[in-house]
């Protein structure tokens, strides 16, 4: 599973999502501390990485299934 994540292009989505989460915390953030996700750079970065992982998977095309003939009709 981990090898598939690293070689399947998932890493790009995770890294871009984490970067976007961190940048969102840096530029927008929540100074009062009442926001669970955006009040901490760690939470915001992890949430962004999760969203990047999920969004990257939603744009992937599934390979069509191939029918295997069993030899009988």
LOMARKE-733889 format. One record per atom (N, C-alpha, C): x, y, z; residue in three letters; residue number from 1. Coordinates in pm, 1 decimal, always signed. Example, Ala and Ser with C-alpha at 12.3 -4.5 7.8 and 13.67 -1.06 7.14 Angstrom:
BEGIN
ATOM        u        v        w type seq
ATOM  +1319.0   -569.0   +780.0  ALA   1
ATOM  +1230.0   -450.0   +780.0  ALA   1
ATOM  +1320.0   -330.0   +780.0  ALA   1
ATOM  +1285.0   -225.0   +708.0  SER   2
ATOM  +1367.0   -106.0   +714.0  SER   2
ATOM  +1290.0     +3.0   +787.0  SER   2
//
This chain:
BEGIN
ATOM        u        v        w type seq
ATOM    +83.1   -119.5     +0.0  UNK   1
ATOM     +0.0     +0.0     +0.0  UNK   1
ATOM    +87.3   +125.6     +0.0  UNK   1
ATOM   +188.4   +129.9    +86.6  UNK   2
ATOM   +272.6   +248.9    +94.4  UNK   2
ATOM   +349.4   +268.0    -35.1  UNK   2
ATOM   +398.0   +158.3    -94.0  UNK   3
ATOM   +469.7   +169.2   -220.2  UNK   3
ATOM   +378.5   +223.9   -329.0  UNK   3
ATOM   +251.1   +180.6   -328.9  UNK   4
ATOM   +153.8   +229.7   -427.0  UNK   4
ATOM   +126.5   +378.2   -407.3  UNK   4
ATOM   +121.4   +420.9   -283.1  UNK   5
ATOM    +98.0   +563.6   -254.3  UNK   5
ATOM   +214.6   +646.7   -305.2  UNK   5
ATOM   +335.8   +600.4   -282.1  UNK   6
ATOM   +453.0   +678.1   -320.8  UNK   6
ATOM   +477.5   +676.6   -470.8  UNK   6
ATOM   +449.2   +565.3   -537.4  UNK   7
ATOM   +476.5   +556.8   -680.0  UNK   7
ATOM   +356.2   +592.6   -766.2  UNK   7
ATOM   +238.8   +598.9   -709.6  UNK   8
ATOM   +119.1   +624.6   -788.2  UNK   8
ATOM    +84.4   +771.0   -804.0  UNK   8
ATOM   +171.5   +860.3   -767.5  UNK   9
ATOM   +143.4  +1002.2   -781.2  UNK   9
ATOM    +66.3  +1059.8   -663.1  UNK   9
ATOM    +38.0   +977.5   -566.2  UNK  10
ATOM    -35.4  +1025.9   -449.5  UNK  10
ATOM    +48.3  +1123.0   -368.4  UNK  10
ATOM   +177.8  +1103.7   -372.6  UNK  11
ATOM   +266.2  +1189.2   -294.0  UNK  11
ATOM   +254.8  +1334.9   -337.2  UNK  11
ATOM   +234.9  +1357.1   -464.8  UNK  12
ATOM   +219.2  +1493.4   -515.5  UNK  12
ATOM    +96.6  +1560.0   -452.7  UNK  12
ATOM    -14.0  +1488.5   -447.8  UNK  13
ATOM   -135.4  +1542.5   -387.6  UNK  13
ATOM   -118.4  +1571.0   -239.6  UNK  13
ATOM    -48.2  +1482.0   -170.1  UNK  14
ATOM    -26.4  +1500.3    -27.3  UNK  14
ATOM    +61.0  +1623.2     -1.5  UNK  14
ATOM   +168.4  +1635.5    -77.9  UNK  15
ATOM   +261.0  +1747.7    -57.8  UNK  15
ATOM   +194.4  +1880.4    -93.9  UNK  15
ATOM   +125.1  +1883.6   -206.7  UNK  16
ATOM    +57.4  +2008.2   -245.7  UNK  16
ATOM    -53.0  +2044.9   -146.9  UNK  16
ATOM   -125.6  +1945.8    -98.6  UNK  17
ATOM   -229.4  +1971.5     +0.8  UNK  17
ATOM   -172.0  +2022.8   +131.5  UNK  17
ATOM    -60.5  +1963.0   +174.7  UNK  18
ATOM     +4.0  +2008.4   +297.6  UNK  18
ATOM    +54.1  +2151.2   +283.3  UNK  18
ATOM   +111.6  +2181.2   +168.8  UNK  19
ATOM   +158.8  +2317.4   +143.2  UNK  19
ATOM    +41.8  +2416.0   +143.2  UNK  19
ATOM    -66.3  +2377.5    +77.8  UNK  20
ATOM   -184.5  +2464.8    +74.6  UNK  20
ATOM   -241.3  +2484.4   +215.5  UNK  20
ATOM   -244.0  +2378.3   +294.8  UNK  21
ATOM   -292.9  +2389.8   +432.4  UNK  21
ATOM   -207.3  +2482.7   +516.1  UNK  21
ATOM    -75.9  +2470.1   +501.2  UNK  22
ATOM    +13.7  +2557.9   +576.0  UNK  22
ATOM     -1.4  +2702.3   +531.9  UNK  22
ATOM     -7.8  +2724.5   +400.7  UNK  23
ATOM    -23.7  +2861.5   +350.5  UNK  23
ATOM   -156.9  +2921.9   +393.4  UNK  23
ATOM   -260.1  +2839.3   +399.7  UNK  24
ATOM   -389.5  +2888.7   +447.1  UNK  24
ATOM   -377.5  +2932.1   +593.6  UNK  24
ATOM   -309.7  +2852.0   +675.0  UNK  25
ATOM   -290.4  +2889.0   +815.2  UNK  25
ATOM   -209.7  +3018.3   +824.1  UNK  25
ATOM   -105.1  +3031.6   +742.7  UNK  26
ATOM    -15.7  +3146.4   +749.8  UNK  26
ATOM    -85.2  +3276.1   +709.5  UNK  26
ATOM   -162.3  +3271.0   +599.6  UNK  27
ATOM   -222.0  +3394.1   +548.3  UNK  27
ATOM   -362.9  +3421.4   +601.8  UNK  27
ATOM   -438.7  +3318.7   +632.3  UNK  28
ATOM   -576.6  +3339.0   +678.9  UNK  28
ATOM   -585.4  +3305.5   +826.8  UNK  28
ATOM   -563.7  +3180.4   +860.6  UNK  29
ATOM   -556.5  +3134.5   +998.2  UNK  29
ATOM   -670.7  +3178.6  +1088.0  UNK  29
ATOM   -653.8  +3149.9  +1214.8  UNK  30
ATOM   -752.5  +3185.8  +1315.9  UNK  30
ATOM   -676.5  +3226.5  +1441.1  UNK  30
ATOM   -674.8  +3352.2  +1470.8  UNK  31
ATOM   -596.3  +3402.9  +1583.4  UNK  31
ATOM   -659.2  +3376.4  +1719.3  UNK  31
ATOM   -790.0  +3358.3  +1724.4  UNK  32
ATOM   -856.3  +3341.2  +1853.0  UNK  32
ATOM   -833.3  +3203.3  +1913.5  UNK  32
ATOM   -795.4  +3106.0  +1832.5  UNK  33
ATOM   -773.8  +2971.5  +1883.1  UNK  33
ATOM   -900.5  +2888.9  +1890.0  UNK  33
ATOM  -1011.6  +2945.0  +1849.7  UNK  34
ATOM  -1138.4  +2871.8  +1856.8  UNK  34
ATOM  -1162.9  +2783.9  +1734.3  UNK  34
ATOM  -1082.7  +2800.5  +1630.9  UNK  35
ATOM  -1097.3  +2719.2  +1510.0  UNK  35
ATOM  -1010.8  +2594.5  +1525.6  UNK  35
ATOM  -1071.9  +2478.8  +1517.4  UNK  36
ATOM   -998.5  +2354.1  +1543.2  UNK  36
ATOM   -890.6  +2327.3  +1439.3  UNK  36
ATOM   -916.0  +2360.8  +1315.7  UNK  37
ATOM   -820.6  +2327.2  +1210.1  UNK  37
ATOM   -722.0  +2439.9  +1185.3  UNK  37
ATOM   -769.4  +2560.8  +1170.0  UNK  38
ATOM   -682.6  +2670.3  +1126.0  UNK  38
ATOM   -612.9  +2745.3  +1239.0  UNK  38
ATOM   -632.6  +2706.9  +1363.2  UNK  39
ATOM   -564.4  +2777.4  +1471.5  UNK  39
ATOM   -422.6  +2724.9  +1493.0  UNK  39
ATOM   -392.3  +2607.3  +1438.6  UNK  40
ATOM   -260.6  +2547.7  +1455.3  UNK  40
ATOM   -200.6  +2515.3  +1318.8  UNK  40
ATOM    -72.6  +2546.0  +1297.8  UNK  41
ATOM    -11.5  +2512.9  +1168.3  UNK  41
ATOM     -3.8  +2361.7  +1144.7  UNK  41
ATOM    +12.7  +2284.6  +1250.8  UNK  42
ATOM    +19.1  +2139.2  +1236.5  UNK  42
ATOM   -115.2  +2084.8  +1191.0  UNK  42
ATOM   -221.7  +2127.0  +1257.6  UNK  43
ATOM   -355.9  +2079.6  +1220.0  UNK  43
ATOM   -391.2  +2121.2  +1077.7  UNK  43
ATOM   -361.3  +2242.8  +1043.2  UNK  44
ATOM   -393.5  +2293.2   +910.8  UNK  44
ATOM   -314.2  +2219.5   +802.9  UNK  44
ATOM   -186.9  +2192.4   +829.0  UNK  45
ATOM   -103.6  +2121.3   +733.0  UNK  45
ATOM   -149.4  +1976.7   +716.6  UNK  45
ATOM   -180.3  +1910.2   +826.5  UNK  46
ATOM   -228.4  +1771.8   +817.8  UNK  46
ATOM   -363.2  +1763.0   +747.7  UNK  46
ATOM   -450.5  +1857.2   +775.8  UNK  47
ATOM   -580.7  +1859.0   +709.0  UNK  47
ATOM   -562.8  +1883.8   +558.9  UNK  47
ATOM   -474.1  +1973.6   +523.6  UNK  48
ATOM   -446.4  +2000.0   +382.8  UNK  48
ATOM   -388.5  +1877.5   +313.3  UNK  48
ATOM   -300.1  +1805.1   +381.5  UNK  49
ATOM   -241.8  +1683.3   +324.1  UNK  49
ATOM   -350.0  +1578.4   +300.9  UNK  49
ATOM   -441.6  +1564.4   +396.5  UNK  50
ATOM   -552.0  +1469.4   +381.0  UNK  50
ATOM   -641.3  +1508.5   +264.0  UNK  50
ATOM   -672.4  +1635.9   +252.6  UNK  51
ATOM   -756.6  +1681.7   +141.1  UNK  51
ATOM   -684.7  +1664.0     +7.2  UNK  51
ATOM   -554.6  +1688.5     +3.7  UNK  52
ATOM   -477.6  +1667.0   -118.6  UNK  52
ATOM   -477.4  +1520.9   -159.3  UNK  52
ATOM   -464.6  +1432.7    -60.9  UNK  53
ATOM   -468.3  +1288.9    -87.1  UNK  53
ATOM   -604.0  +1247.2   -143.1  UNK  53
ATOM   -710.5  +1295.2    -81.1  UNK  54
ATOM   -845.3  +1258.2   -125.8  UNK  54
ATOM   -879.6  +1319.1   -261.2  UNK  54
ATOM   -843.1  +1444.5   -281.3  UNK  55
ATOM   -872.9  +1507.8   -409.5  UNK  55
ATOM   -793.0  +1446.2   -523.5  UNK  55
ATOM   -669.7  +1410.3   -497.9  UNK  56
ATOM   -588.2  +1346.6   -600.4  UNK  56
ATOM   -651.5  +1215.0   -644.0  UNK  56
ATOM   -706.7  +1142.0   -551.5  UNK  57
ATOM   -771.9  +1015.7   -583.5  UNK  57
ATOM   -901.9  +1033.6   -659.6  UNK  57
ATOM   -967.2  +1146.7   -643.1  UNK  58
ATOM  -1095.1  +1166.6   -710.6  UNK  58
ATOM  -1078.3  +1199.9   -858.6  UNK  58
ATOM   -959.0  +1239.3   -900.6  UNK  59
ATOM   -935.0  +1272.6  -1040.2  UNK  59
ATOM   -874.5  +1156.9  -1119.6  UNK  59
ATOM   -851.8  +1045.9  -1055.6  UNK  60
ATOM   -791.7   +931.3  -1123.2  UNK  60
ATOM   -896.5   +854.2  -1200.9  UNK  60
ATOM   -857.5   +809.9  -1317.9  UNK  61
ATOM   -944.8   +725.7  -1398.2  UNK  61
ATOM   -921.4   +580.7  -1359.4  UNK  61
ATOM  -1030.4   +507.9  -1346.7  UNK  62
ATOM  -1016.8   +366.4  -1316.7  UNK  62
ATOM   -987.4   +291.0  -1445.1  UNK  62
ATOM   -905.3   +191.2  -1434.5  UNK  63
ATOM   -874.6   +109.2  -1550.6  UNK  63
ATOM   -994.1    +19.0  -1578.6  UNK  63
ATOM  -1031.8     +6.3  -1703.9  UNK  64
ATOM  -1145.0    -81.1  -1735.7  UNK  64
ATOM  -1110.4   -226.4  -1704.7  UNK  64
ATOM  -1210.5   -295.8  -1655.2  UNK  65
ATOM  -1189.3   -436.9  -1622.4  UNK  65
ATOM  -1184.6   -517.3  -1751.7  UNK  65
ATOM  -1095.7   -611.6  -1753.2  UNK  66
ATOM  -1087.0   -698.5  -1870.0  UNK  66
ATOM  -1153.3   -830.7  -1835.6  UNK  66
ATOM  -1235.0   -877.3  -1927.5  UNK  67
ATOM  -1301.3  -1004.9  -1906.5  UNK  67
ATOM  -1207.8  -1117.9  -1946.5  UNK  67
ATOM  -1201.0  -1214.1  -1860.9  UNK  68
ATOM  -1120.2  -1329.5  -1893.2  UNK  68
ATOM  -1212.0  -1443.8  -1932.0  UNK  68
ATOM  -1188.7  -1496.2  -2047.4  UNK  69
ATOM  -1271.1  -1606.9  -2093.8  UNK  69
ATOM  -1230.0  -1735.5  -2024.6  UNK  69
ATOM  -1330.1  -1808.0  -1980.4  UNK  70
ATOM  -1302.8  -1934.8  -1913.7  UNK  70
ATOM  -1296.4  -2049.7  -2011.8  UNK  70
ATOM  -1319.3  -2023.0  -2139.6  UNK  71
ATOM  -1310.6  -2125.5  -2240.4  UNK  71
ATOM  -1444.8  -2190.5  -2272.6  UNK  71
ATOM  -1546.8  -2164.2  -2195.4  UNK  72
ATOM  -1679.4  -2222.3  -2223.3  UNK  72
ATOM  -1776.9  -2112.4  -2260.3  UNK  72
ATOM  -1870.2  -2142.8  -2348.0  UNK  73
ATOM  -1968.4  -2042.7  -2392.5  UNK  73
ATOM  -2101.0  -2072.4  -2333.5  UNK  73
//
